[in-house]
């Protein structure tokens, strides 16, 4: 018997800028296929941690992205929001201070 292959979605999910209506990105979740059409960035809300796509053309923000997609964008394309960078720097500084006090 042939093993059952995961069903492919009929089409990928398209993310469109709500302000200028440019197609920013298409994502097919079963295959993890990404296609980026325009310059994008990630923006994360400080309080909730929700991440959105930002259109670099007009700075419009899309709806909240799924965690799986955010992880994929960070791993494959190296996209990170400023909040993530600040958190990493704070963690590095805290580790450095801990190491300095142990000496």
Rosetta constraint file for C-alpha pairs under 8 A:
AtomPair CA 6 CA 30 HARMONIC 7.52 0.50
AtomPair CA 7 CA 30 HARMONIC 7.78 0.50
AtomPair CA 8 CA 30 HARMONIC 6.35 0.50
AtomPair CA 8 CA 31 HARMONIC 7.48 0.50
AtomPair CA 9 CA 28 HARMONIC 7.17 0.50
AtomPair CA 9 CA 30 HARMONIC 7.25 0.50
AtomPair CA 11 CA 28 HARMONIC 7.12 0.50
AtomPair CA 12 CA 26 HARMONIC 5.81 0.50
AtomPair CA 12 CA 27 HARMONIC 5.12 0.50
AtomPair CA 12 CA 28 HARMONIC 4.25 0.50
AtomPair CA 12 CA 29 HARMONIC 7.40 0.50
AtomPair CA 13 CA 26 HARMONIC 5.50 0.50
AtomPair CA 13 CA 27 HARMONIC 5.21 0.50
AtomPair CA 13 CA 28 HARMONIC 6.16 0.50
AtomPair CA 14 CA 23 HARMONIC 7.05 0.50
AtomPair CA 14 CA 24 HARMONIC 7.59 0.50
AtomPair CA 14 CA 25 HARMONIC 5.86 0.50
AtomPair CA 14 CA 26 HARMONIC 4.37 0.50
AtomPair CA 14 CA 27 HARMONIC 6.52 0.50
AtomPair CA 15 CA 23 HARMONIC 6.19 0.50
AtomPair CA 15 CA 24 HARMONIC 5.65 0.50
AtomPair CA 15 CA 25 HARMONIC 5.25 0.50
AtomPair CA 15 CA 26 HARMONIC 6.17 0.50
AtomPair CA 15 CA 62 HARMONIC 7.05 0.50
AtomPair CA 16 CA 21 HARMONIC 5.77 0.50
AtomPair CA 16 CA 22 HARMONIC 5.65 0.50
AtomPair CA 16 CA 23 HARMONIC 4.52 0.50
AtomPair CA 16 CA 24 HARMONIC 5.45 0.50
AtomPair CA 16 CA 25 HARMONIC 7.24 0.50
AtomPair CA 16 CA 62 HARMONIC 6.93 0.50
AtomPair CA 17 CA 21 HARMONIC 4.80 0.50
AtomPair CA 17 CA 22 HARMONIC 5.43 0.50
AtomPair CA 17 CA 23 HARMONIC 6.53 0.50
AtomPair CA 17 CA 24 HARMONIC 6.58 0.50
AtomPair CA 17 CA 54 HARMONIC 7.82 0.50
AtomPair CA 17 CA 55 HARMONIC 6.29 0.50
AtomPair CA 17 CA 60 HARMONIC 5.93 0.50
AtomPair CA 17 CA 61 HARMONIC 6.55 0.50
AtomPair CA 17 CA 62 HARMONIC 5.93 0.50
AtomPair CA 18 CA 60 HARMONIC 6.35 0.50
AtomPair CA 18 CA 61 HARMONIC 7.04 0.50
AtomPair CA 18 CA 62 HARMONIC 6.48 0.50
AtomPair CA 19 CA 58 HARMONIC 7.19 0.50
AtomPair CA 19 CA 60 HARMONIC 5.54 0.50
AtomPair CA 20 CA 58 HARMONIC 6.77 0.50
AtomPair CA 20 CA 60 HARMONIC 7.55 0.50
AtomPair CA 22 CA 38 HARMONIC 7.81 0.50
AtomPair CA 23 CA 37 HARMONIC 6.36 0.50
AtomPair CA 23 CA 38 HARMONIC 7.26 0.50
AtomPair CA 24 CA 36 HARMONIC 6.04 0.50
AtomPair CA 24 CA 37 HARMONIC 5.16 0.50
AtomPair CA 24 CA 38 HARMONIC 5.20 0.50
AtomPair CA 24 CA 39 HARMONIC 7.33 0.50
AtomPair CA 24 CA 40 HARMONIC 6.92 0.50
AtomPair CA 24 CA 55 HARMONIC 7.01 0.50
AtomPair CA 25 CA 34 HARMONIC 7.16 0.50
AtomPair CA 25 CA 35 HARMONIC 5.61 0.50
AtomPair CA 25 CA 36 HARMONIC 4.35 0.50
AtomPair CA 25 CA 37 HARMONIC 5.61 0.50
AtomPair CA 25 CA 38 HARMONIC 7.36 0.50
AtomPair CA 26 CA 33 HARMONIC 7.99 0.50
AtomPair CA 26 CA 34 HARMONIC 5.84 0.50
AtomPair CA 26 CA 35 HARMONIC 5.13 0.50
AtomPair CA 26 CA 36 HARMONIC 6.46 0.50
AtomPair CA 27 CA 32 HARMONIC 6.78 0.50
AtomPair CA 27 CA 33 HARMONIC 5.68 0.50
AtomPair CA 27 CA 34 HARMONIC 4.79 0.50
AtomPair CA 27 CA 35 HARMONIC 6.59 0.50
AtomPair CA 27 CA 69 HARMONIC 7.98 0.50
AtomPair CA 28 CA 32 HARMONIC 5.45 0.50
AtomPair CA 28 CA 33 HARMONIC 5.13 0.50
AtomPair CA 28 CA 34 HARMONIC 6.75 0.50
AtomPair CA 29 CA 33 HARMONIC 6.96 0.50
AtomPair CA 29 CA 69 HARMONIC 7.86 0.50
AtomPair CA 32 CA 72 HARMONIC 7.85 0.50
AtomPair CA 38 CA 55 HARMONIC 7.64 0.50
AtomPair CA 38 CA 56 HARMONIC 7.83 0.50
AtomPair CA 39 CA 55 HARMONIC 6.55 0.50
AtomPair CA 39 CA 56 HARMONIC 5.48 0.50
AtomPair CA 39 CA 57 HARMONIC 7.37 0.50
AtomPair CA 40 CA 53 HARMONIC 6.43 0.50
AtomPair CA 40 CA 54 HARMONIC 5.51 0.50
AtomPair CA 40 CA 55 HARMONIC 5.08 0.50
AtomPair CA 40 CA 56 HARMONIC 5.45 0.50
AtomPair CA 41 CA 53 HARMONIC 5.76 0.50
AtomPair CA 41 CA 54 HARMONIC 5.01 0.50
AtomPair CA 41 CA 55 HARMONIC 6.79 0.50
AtomPair CA 41 CA 56 HARMONIC 6.90 0.50
AtomPair CA 41 CA 79 HARMONIC 6.94 0.50
AtomPair CA 41 CA 80 HARMONIC 7.90 0.50
AtomPair CA 41 CA 81 HARMONIC 7.53 0.50
AtomPair CA 42 CA 51 HARMONIC 6.57 0.50
AtomPair CA 42 CA 52 HARMONIC 5.81 0.50
AtomPair CA 42 CA 53 HARMONIC 4.91 0.50
AtomPair CA 42 CA 54 HARMONIC 5.86 0.50
AtomPair CA 42 CA 79 HARMONIC 6.79 0.50
AtomPair CA 42 CA 80 HARMONIC 6.32 0.50
AtomPair CA 42 CA 81 HARMONIC 5.15 0.50
AtomPair CA 43 CA 51 HARMONIC 5.52 0.50
AtomPair CA 43 CA 52 HARMONIC 5.27 0.50
AtomPair CA 43 CA 53 HARMONIC 6.27 0.50
AtomPair CA 43 CA 54 HARMONIC 6.48 0.50
AtomPair CA 43 CA 81 HARMONIC 5.41 0.50
AtomPair CA 43 CA 82 HARMONIC 7.52 0.50
AtomPair CA 44 CA 49 HARMONIC 5.72 0.50
AtomPair CA 44 CA 50 HARMONIC 5.43 0.50
AtomPair CA 44 CA 51 HARMONIC 4.19 0.50
AtomPair CA 44 CA 52 HARMONIC 6.30 0.50
AtomPair CA 44 CA 81 HARMONIC 6.19 0.50
AtomPair CA 44 CA 82 HARMONIC 7.89 0.50
AtomPair CA 44 CA 83 HARMONIC 6.66 0.50
AtomPair CA 45 CA 49 HARMONIC 4.96 0.50
AtomPair CA 45 CA 50 HARMONIC 5.34 0.50
AtomPair CA 45 CA 51 HARMONIC 6.47 0.50
AtomPair CA 46 CA 50 HARMONIC 7.98 0.50
AtomPair CA 46 CA 83 HARMONIC 6.97 0.50
AtomPair CA 50 CA 64 HARMONIC 6.07 0.50
AtomPair CA 50 CA 65 HARMONIC 7.46 0.50
AtomPair CA 51 CA 64 HARMONIC 5.61 0.50
AtomPair CA 51 CA 65 HARMONIC 5.78 0.50
AtomPair CA 51 CA 70 HARMONIC 7.33 0.50
AtomPair CA 52 CA 61 HARMONIC 6.15 0.50
AtomPair CA 52 CA 62 HARMONIC 5.63 0.50
AtomPair CA 52 CA 63 HARMONIC 5.97 0.50
AtomPair CA 52 CA 64 HARMONIC 4.85 0.50
AtomPair CA 52 CA 65 HARMONIC 5.52 0.50
AtomPair CA 53 CA 61 HARMONIC 5.58 0.50
AtomPair CA 53 CA 62 HARMONIC 5.38 0.50
AtomPair CA 53 CA 63 HARMONIC 7.60 0.50
AtomPair CA 53 CA 64 HARMONIC 7.83 0.50
AtomPair CA 53 CA 65 HARMONIC 7.40 0.50
AtomPair CA 54 CA 59 HARMONIC 5.63 0.50
AtomPair CA 54 CA 60 HARMONIC 5.64 0.50
AtomPair CA 54 CA 61 HARMONIC 4.54 0.50
AtomPair CA 54 CA 62 HARMONIC 6.60 0.50
AtomPair CA 55 CA 59 HARMONIC 4.85 0.50
AtomPair CA 55 CA 60 HARMONIC 5.30 0.50
AtomPair CA 55 CA 61 HARMONIC 6.42 0.50
AtomPair CA 56 CA 60 HARMONIC 7.81 0.50
AtomPair CA 65 CA 69 HARMONIC 6.62 0.50
AtomPair CA 65 CA 70 HARMONIC 6.61 0.50
AtomPair CA 66 CA 70 HARMONIC 6.44 0.50
AtomPair CA 67 CA 71 HARMONIC 6.14 0.50
AtomPair CA 68 CA 72 HARMONIC 6.24 0.50
AtomPair CA 69 CA 73 HARMONIC 6.17 0.50
AtomPair CA 70 CA 74 HARMONIC 6.23 0.50
AtomPair CA 71 CA 75 HARMONIC 6.12 0.50
AtomPair CA 72 CA 76 HARMONIC 5.91 0.50
AtomPair CA 72 CA 77 HARMONIC 7.90 0.50
AtomPair CA 73 CA 77 HARMONIC 5.38 0.50
AtomPair CA 73 CA 78 HARMONIC 6.66 0.50
AtomPair CA 73 CA 79 HARMONIC 5.91 0.50
AtomPair CA 74 CA 78 HARMONIC 4.60 0.50
AtomPair CA 74 CA 79 HARMONIC 4.65 0.50
AtomPair CA 74 CA 80 HARMONIC 5.94 0.50
AtomPair CA 75 CA 79 HARMONIC 7.72 0.50
AtomPair CA 80 CA 84 HARMONIC 6.28 0.50
AtomPair CA 80 CA 85 HARMONIC 6.98 0.50
AtomPair CA 81 CA 85 HARMONIC 6.65 0.50
AtomPair CA 82 CA 86 HARMONIC 6.20 0.50
AtomPair CA 83 CA 87 HARMONIC 6.15 0.50
AtomPair CA 84 CA 88 HARMONIC 6.14 0.50
AtomPair CA 85 CA 89 HARMONIC 6.17 0.50
AtomPair CA 86 CA 90 HARMONIC 6.11 0.50
AtomPair CA 87 CA 91 HARMONIC 6.18 0.50
AtomPair CA 88 CA 92 HARMONIC 6.16 0.50
AtomPair CA 89 CA 93 HARMONIC 6.10 0.50
AtomPair CA 90 CA 94 HARMONIC 6.12 0.50
AtomPair CA 91 CA 95 HARMONIC 6.16 0.50
AtomPair CA 92 CA 96 HARMONIC 6.12 0.50
AtomPair CA 93 CA 97 HARMONIC 6.19 0.50
AtomPair CA 94 CA 98 HARMONIC 6.19 0.50
AtomPair CA 95 CA 99 HARMONIC 6.19 0.50
AtomPair CA 96 CA 100 HARMONIC 6.11 0.50
AtomPair CA 97 CA 101 HARMONIC 6.21 0.50
AtomPair CA 98 CA 102 HARMONIC 6.42 0.50
AtomPair CA 99 CA 103 HARMONIC 6.75 0.50
